[in-house]
Amino acid sequence: GEDVEQSLFLSVREGDSSVINCTYTDSSSTYLYWYKQEPGAGLQLLTYIFSNMDMKQDQRLTVLLNKKDKHLSLRIADTQTGDSAIYFCAEISDSGYALNFGKGTSLLVTP
Amino acid sequence: DSGVTQTPKHLITATGQRVTLRCSPRSGDLSVYWYQQSLDQGLQFLIQYYNGEERAKGNILERFSAQQFPDLHSELNLSSLELGDSALYFCASSVEGRTPYEQYFGPGTRLTVT
């Protein structure tokens, strides 16, 4: 499948905003997803965006999609220590239903 | 809690052995997906079943096989295990045919091959 790229690590202070970036290469992707994985846990679906949208807001989360540049970002407002986790960007794969994940961005929130 | 259950939580076995991982999807979900998470490969899609039938295959080795039963639970069978098969194995489920194909993941089975 195509590669989904993410930066590996991000550190922010509590109360600041976090922005996690992702680039994808499959121009036919219809949905793009953000998942969160806490230590020792499974993946939690945070939010998703349809490819004909530019932005989606859900409480503290804002997803921005630049389809021309194939760039997706997740902004977390007022980041808390409980937001420390690995965040995965994913797109629908060539098979049509399975998810093609990036390697994940490890977010560390410091007090 | 996503509603997807997986057993066992941890599994330790030796090289050359065979193991079976089990997954029960969320109530009403007909699709089951298996993913492998390892440090070097990240999260990789293995295989998908929909209502008992294989729907899509990803990077699944020939030593691995899966099936989905009439009650919709699924099993992933891993045989002739190698050290490199040590990983977290996740099951996910979704309601197919209804966008946006939200997949809900179970807590995973951590497999250690010694």
Interface residues (C-beta under 8 A of the other chain):
Chain A: G1 T30 Y31 Y35 A41 G42 L43 Q44 L45 Y48 F50 F88 I92 S93 S95 G96 Y97 A98 L99 N100 F101 G102 K103 G104
Chain B: S2 V4 S31 Y33 Y35 G42 L43 F45 Q48 R55 A56 K57 G58 F90 A92 S94 E96 T99 P100 Y101 E102 Q103 Y104 F105 G106 P107 G108
